Amino acid sequence: MNESTPEEQAVVDDLALALRAKDDVDPRHREAAQAAFAWRTIDEELMELTYDSLETASAVRSAGLDEPRTVSFSSSIGSLELEIDGERVMGHVLPGGTVTVVMTNVVGQRLESPSDEDGVFELVGSLPGPVRFTIEGTGTTQWLTF
């Protein structure tokens, strides 16, 4: 058997210590690393909120009947129109075309849906906390709470 030199053994000991330490990452450091990773798409265009039915006073409302919330975002590349009704989000991406629409919350949970050739899509489900929508090739919306 080939015995290692003290220098080689020191390297092996350092490697073993490093491998054990990888599981001991402070959760705050892990969260900071994930947040920094999110900045990799900072160059994507941020879509601006252009309409929110919650900010528009409705002249007539049926007693006890909640209407779906409508929200619109736009950028120089395109726009996104949403109708939010409970755990169902119906949407339309303009210009039309088949794209993937992703709804993500602040902890990275996500729901996604492909749009049809007209840019229409549906997301079913909910995510806790504020969410944003990302449309491939178009951009990312501001954070939205519903």
trRosetta pair geometry for C-beta under 8 A, 3 or more apart (Angstrom, degrees):
i j d omega theta_ij theta_ji phi_ij phi_ji
4 8 3.9 -123 -174 92 110 125
4 9 4.9 140 103 -55 122 81
4 12 7.0 37 136 -8 174 137
5 8 4.7 95 51 8 77 102
5 9 7.0 -142 92 -4 40 88
6 9 5.6 -55 -144 39 32 113
6 10 6.4 40 153 -26 65 102
7 10 5.6 -50 -151 30 32 114
7 11 6.8 32 150 -18 62 101
8 11 5.7 -52 -154 33 36 112
8 12 6.5 34 150 -17 67 105
9 12 5.5 -52 -146 38 35 112
9 13 6.2 38 153 -21 66 105
10 13 5.6 -53 -146 37 30 113
10 14 6.4 33 152 -20 64 105
11 14 5.7 -53 -148 35 31 112
11 15 6.4 32 153 -18 64 106
12 15 5.7 -54 -148 37 31 112
12 16 6.4 33 153 -20 64 105
13 16 5.7 -53 -147 36 31 112
13 17 6.4 33 153 -19 64 106
14 17 5.7 -55 -150 37 31 113
14 18 6.4 32 152 -20 65 106
15 18 5.6 -53 -146 36 32 112
15 19 6.4 32 155 -19 65 105
16 19 5.8 -53 -148 35 31 111
16 20 6.6 29 154 -16 63 105
17 20 5.9 -56 -150 37 31 109
17 21 6.2 29 154 -21 66 111
18 21 5.6 -58 -144 37 31 112
18 22 6.9 48 155 -40 62 92
19 22 6.0 -35 -156 4 33 115
20 23 7.0 -62 -179 29 41 103
20 24 7.5 26 137 -12 68 116
21 24 5.2 -67 -157 38 52 115
22 25 7.0 -11 -177 -36 42 101
25 29 5.6 -117 -180 79 90 119
25 30 5.3 100 126 -59 121 100
26 29 4.4 86 66 4 92 105
26 30 7.1 -161 92 -8 48 84
27 30 5.4 -53 -147 36 38 115
27 31 6.3 39 154 -19 69 104
28 31 5.8 -53 -148 37 31 111
28 32 6.3 32 153 -19 64 106
29 32 5.6 -51 -145 37 33 113
29 33 6.4 36 153 -21 64 104
30 33 5.8 -54 -151 35 30 112
30 34 6.5 29 152 -17 64 105
31 34 5.7 -54 -147 37 32 110
31 35 6.3 33 153 -19 65 105
32 35 5.7 -53 -147 36 32 112
32 36 6.3 33 153 -19 64 105
33 36 5.7 -53 -148 37 31 112
33 37 6.4 38 151 -24 63 104
34 37 5.5 -49 -150 31 34 117
34 38 6.8 43 149 -28 62 98
34 108 6.9 -76 178 -48 130 139
35 38 5.6 -46 -158 22 36 116
35 39 7.6 42 146 -24 59 96
36 39 5.8 -46 -166 19 42 116
37 40 6.0 -19 -178 -16 51 113
38 41 7.3 -58 176 31 51 95
39 42 4.9 5 -171 -47 70 115
41 44 4.7 2 166 -6 94 119
41 140 7.1 95 127 -29 126 142
44 134 7.5 6 154 -140 161 103
44 139 5.4 148 161 -134 92 60
44 140 5.3 72 114 -5 130 105
45 75 4.7 109 136 -169 128 149
45 76 6.9 -117 -151 38 155 87
45 77 5.8 147 48 0 155 124
45 138 7.5 -89 63 152 113 42
45 139 3.8 -69 79 -100 84 126
45 140 7.5 161 84 25 46 67
46 75 7.2 160 90 -97 33 122
46 139 6.3 -173 -87 178 8 123
46 140 6.0 -38 -112 74 56 83
46 141 7.6 80 -166 -147 66 15
46 142 6.7 62 -179 -67 106 70
47 73 3.9 67 137 155 119 119
47 74 6.2 155 -163 67 91 10
47 75 4.5 -88 -105 -38 69 106
47 79 7.4 131 -152 -128 123 46
47 80 6.2 41 165 16 165 114
47 133 8.0 -37 47 76 138 95
47 135 7.9 46 -35 24 145 113
47 138 7.2 21 -67 139 125 96
47 139 4.6 141 -43 98 91 126
47 140 6.5 -163 8 87 91 27
47 141 4.7 -42 65 -95 112 60
47 142 7.2 -118 80 -13 68 69
48 73 6.3 157 74 -157 31 75
48 74 6.0 -31 59 63 84 67
48 75 6.7 131 7 -81 79 64
48 142 7.2 43 -130 -26 35 115
49 52 6.2 1 180 -41 119 110
49 71 7.0 -51 -140 -169 95 100
49 72 7.5 111 -161 83 53 53
49 73 5.7 -41 -94 -100 44 79
49 141 7.4 76 -69 -166 77 98
49 142 5.5 -60 -33 33 104 131
49 144 7.8 140 -92 -86 124 104
50 72 4.8 -54 67 102 97 101
50 73 6.4 144 7 -121 89 22
50 74 5.0 23 -26 9 139 108
50 79 7.6 -42 21 -136 141 117
51 56 7.7 0 -165 -31 86 128
51 70 7.0 -18 122 119 111 94
51 71 6.7 171 93 -151 70 36
51 72 4.1 33 43 34 103 109
52 55 4.6 70 79 7 98 107
52 56 7.3 170 91 -8 52 88
52 69 7.5 -5 -167 -179 75 104
52 70 7.7 174 -146 93 33 56
52 71 5.1 12 -108 -113 72 84
52 72 7.9 -137 -59 28 49 64
53 56 5.4 -62 -145 41 44 109
53 58 7.8 30 -180 -61 95 105
53 67 7.4 -102 149 104 148 117
53 69 5.3 -169 56 -152 115 59
53 70 4.5 80 -29 45 124 79
53 71 7.2 -97 5 -61 82 57
54 69 6.0 0 -44 -135 95 116
58 61 5.1 87 102 -61 130 98
58 67 7.4 133 -90 23 161 145
61 65 7.2 -171 173 68 78 85
61 67 7.3 -115 -131 -14 91 115
62 65 3.8 7 87 36 115 128
68 83 4.9 38 138 179 138 92
68 84 6.1 163 -173 73 88 41
68 85 3.9 -46 -107 -76 110 95
69 82 8.0 3 105 112 84 97
69 83 7.3 155 80 -158 46 47
69 84 4.4 -17 62 59 99 103
69 85 7.6 -178 24 -68 66 50
69 146 6.2 -151 53 -130 154 128
70 81 7.3 -8 -168 -175 95 88
70 82 6.8 162 -152 88 49 58
70 83 5.3 -17 -99 -102 78 70
70 84 7.6 -175 -79 17 28 75
71 81 7.6 163 87 -156 48 46
71 82 4.6 -8 60 59 92 107
71 84 6.8 25 4 -9 111 114
71 144 6.6 62 -169 -136 169 148
72 79 6.4 1 -174 180 95 116
72 80 7.0 164 -154 87 51 54
72 81 5.0 -11 -105 -106 86 73
72 82 7.4 -172 -77 21 40 71
73 79 6.4 169 90 -157 53 67
73 80 4.6 3 55 54 100 99
73 82 7.9 33 0 -5 96 107
73 133 7.5 177 22 59 151 118
73 141 4.7 -97 -91 -114 169 105
73 142 7.3 -176 -116 16 124 83
74 78 7.4 -128 -144 121 65 33
74 79 4.1 -20 -103 -103 81 98
74 80 7.6 -165 -74 23 44 63
75 78 6.4 12 57 49 89 48
75 79 7.3 175 22 -82 60 53
75 138 6.8 141 46 171 127 77
75 139 4.8 71 -9 10 163 157
77 137 7.3 -164 167 144 139 66
77 138 5.1 180 109 -142 122 57
77 139 6.0 144 47 -24 131 109
78 93 6.6 34 145 178 138 80
78 94 5.3 -179 -169 96 95 57
78 95 5.6 -105 -115 4 115 61
78 135 7.4 -96 82 103 129 145
78 138 4.5 -62 51 -133 122 115
78 139 7.6 179 51 14 87 101
79 93 7.7 169 88 -156 47 45
79 94 4.7 1 55 57 88 106
80 91 6.3 -10 -172 -169 89 120
80 92 7.4 157 -155 80 46 50
80 93 5.7 -13 -104 -106 76 67
80 94 7.6 -161 -71 24 32 74
80 101 7.9 132 -132 -127 124 123
80 133 6.2 179 163 99 163 140
80 135 6.1 -171 -79 -31 125 143
80 138 7.2 125 -51 128 103 146
80 141 6.5 -88 58 -68 145 119
81 91 6.4 158 84 -154 54 66
81 92 4.6 -5 56 55 104 97
81 94 7.4 42 -6 -8 101 109
82 89 5.8 -25 -159 -166 107 100
82 90 7.3 141 -158 78 54 49
82 91 4.8 -19 -102 -99 68 96
82 133 7.4 -177 -67 -33 136 159
83 89 7.2 154 76 -157 49 50
83 90 4.6 -9 57 60 103 99
83 91 7.3 -168 20 -75 67 49
84 88 7.7 155 -155 87 43 52
84 89 5.3 -10 -105 -106 71 82
84 146 5.2 -32 153 176 159 164
85 88 5.0 -20 72 69 89 99
85 89 7.8 168 27 -84 64 36
85 90 7.4 14 13 2 109 100
86 126 8.0 -89 154 -61 59 122
87 124 6.3 54 130 -169 92 61
87 125 5.7 -17 179 -135 108 9
87 126 4.6 -87 -120 -38 90 99
88 122 6.8 -19 -166 -167 90 100
88 123 7.4 156 -157 83 42 56
88 124 5.5 -8 -106 -110 74 73
89 103 6.8 106 44 -62 160 150
89 122 7.0 155 84 -157 55 50
89 123 4.3 -1 57 55 107 102
89 124 7.9 -156 27 -71 68 34
90 120 7.7 -12 -176 -167 87 90
90 121 7.7 166 -158 89 46 48
90 122 5.3 -16 -106 -105 65 83
91 101 6.3 175 79 -172 145 172
91 115 7.7 -84 93 -99 96 111
91 120 7.2 162 91 -152 50 48
91 121 5.1 -14 64 62 96 89
91 122 7.4 171 21 -84 74 36
91 123 7.4 25 0 -1 117 98
91 133 7.7 163 -114 -147 163 157
92 96 8.0 -41 -173 -94 86 82
92 118 7.7 -41 -140 128 95 90
92 119 5.5 69 -169 113 63 101
92 120 5.4 -16 -102 -98 77 66
92 121 7.7 172 -81 21 32 71
93 96 6.9 119 87 -114 75 38
93 97 7.4 -75 100 52 114 72
93 99 5.7 -75 93 46 167 130
93 101 6.6 -159 -52 -73 128 119
93 115 5.4 -96 21 -67 120 168
93 119 3.9 -131 64 -166 74 107
93 120 8.0 -148 20 -60 73 24
93 121 7.1 33 -12 0 104 114
93 135 5.4 155 -122 -142 131 144
93 138 6.5 -145 -161 -27 114 164
94 119 6.0 124 -72 126 43 169
95 119 7.0 -165 134 -60 35 146
96 115 7.8 -148 -156 136 66 132
96 117 6.6 48 154 143 112 51
96 118 4.5 -56 -144 -165 136 37
96 119 3.6 -123 -125 -15 61 109
96 120 8.0 -9 -129 -20 101 68
97 115 7.4 67 92 88 44 123
97 117 6.6 -17 -129 -158 31 52
97 119 5.9 32 31 -71 46 89
98 114 6.3 6 -166 179 90 105
98 115 5.9 -172 -133 77 43 78
98 116 6.8 -51 -95 175 82 19
98 117 5.6 -27 -48 -91 91 53
99 114 7.3 174 91 -152 29 64
99 115 5.3 17 50 26 71 117
99 119 7.1 19 21 -123 105 75
99 135 5.6 47 132 -172 143 86
99 136 5.0 -166 -163 53 100 93
99 137 6.3 -120 -120 38 126 112
99 138 7.0 32 -164 -9 169 115
100 112 5.8 11 179 -179 102 118
100 113 7.4 163 -154 85 63 30
100 114 5.5 -42 -98 -97 68 64
100 115 7.6 -155 -86 0 20 78
100 135 7.8 169 84 -144 46 48
100 136 5.3 52 48 -9 84 122
101 112 6.6 167 86 -152 48 67
101 113 5.5 -15 59 63 96 80
101 114 7.7 143 15 -117 76 15
101 115 6.1 74 -18 -46 111 99
101 121 5.0 163 22 76 135 165
101 123 7.1 -109 103 -52 113 115
101 133 6.2 -11 -173 -169 96 106
101 134 7.4 158 -157 79 48 48
101 135 5.4 -12 -107 -99 77 79
102 110 5.5 -11 -172 -166 101 122
102 111 7.4 159 -156 82 55 43
102 112 4.4 -20 -103 -99 74 100
102 133 6.9 151 78 -156 48 54
102 134 4.6 -13 59 56 101 97
102 135 7.9 -172 23 -72 71 36
103 110 6.5 153 80 -153 51 64
103 111 4.8 -4 55 57 104 92
103 112 7.3 -171 20 -78 65 49
103 123 5.5 78 -3 -161 133 169
103 127 6.4 -177 128 4 106 134
103 131 5.2 13 -178 176 94 132
103 132 7.5 171 -148 83 55 31
103 133 5.5 -25 -95 -97 69 75
104 108 6.5 -22 -166 -139 107 32
104 109 7.1 155 -151 79 58 43
104 110 4.6 -19 -98 -97 77 94
104 127 7.6 -116 -169 136 19 175
104 131 6.4 151 76 -154 34 78
104 132 6.0 -22 61 59 86 78
104 133 7.9 154 17 -95 73 27
104 134 6.6 18 2 -3 117 112
105 108 7.2 -47 72 22 68 18
105 109 5.0 6 36 54 109 92
105 110 7.6 -153 12 -73 68 50
105 127 4.1 -158 -38 145 123 126
105 128 6.2 68 -151 72 166 53
105 129 4.8 102 -167 71 120 104
105 130 6.7 133 -145 81 76 45
105 131 5.0 -51 -87 -93 68 76
106 129 5.3 -81 19 132 106 143
106 130 5.9 57 -36 62 109 90
106 143 7.6 25 -69 -126 98 131
107 129 7.2 100 -3 36 95 151
109 127 5.1 173 97 -139 116 115
109 128 7.6 59 43 36 146 78
110 127 7.5 6 -97 -88 21 148
111 123 5.0 104 121 -162 126 115
111 124 7.8 -154 -170 61 143 38
111 125 5.2 174 -98 68 146 122
111 127 6.5 -145 -10 -43 106 114
112 123 7.6 -46 -128 -109 8 108
113 121 4.5 138 110 -177 118 115
113 122 6.1 -143 -169 70 166 42
113 123 5.1 -141 -10 -79 130 72
114 121 6.7 -161 107 -113 28 114
115 118 7.6 -118 158 74 104 52
115 119 5.0 1 159 -153 146 33
115 120 5.9 137 -161 60 92 26
115 121 4.0 -77 -95 -52 73 106
116 119 7.2 -51 67 15 63 17
116 120 5.2 -8 34 56 104 85
116 121 7.3 179 -2 -72 68 61
127 131 5.4 106 69 -85 122 122
129 145 7.6 -72 173 -114 40 90
130 143 4.2 30 160 177 132 113
130 144 6.4 144 -160 65 83 28
130 145 4.8 -56 -98 -74 78 81
131 143 7.1 143 71 -153 21 68
131 144 5.8 -37 68 64 72 84
131 145 7.8 130 17 -94 70 37
131 146 7.6 -52 31 28 111 93
132 140 5.8 38 150 178 126 95
132 141 5.0 -171 -161 73 82 83
132 142 6.7 -135 -116 117 107 18
132 143 5.2 -64 -63 -94 101 52
132 144 6.6 126 -93 11 52 84
133 140 7.1 173 89 -151 45 55
133 141 4.6 38 47 11 84 124
133 144 7.8 0 -11 19 93 129
134 139 7.5 -115 -142 128 61 32
134 140 4.6 -15 -102 -103 81 86
134 141 7.6 -128 -67 11 43 74
135 138 3.9 -11 96 51 115 122
135 139 6.4 13 53 51 91 48
135 140 7.7 -177 21 -81 64 40
141 144 6.6 -10 127 -21 128 116
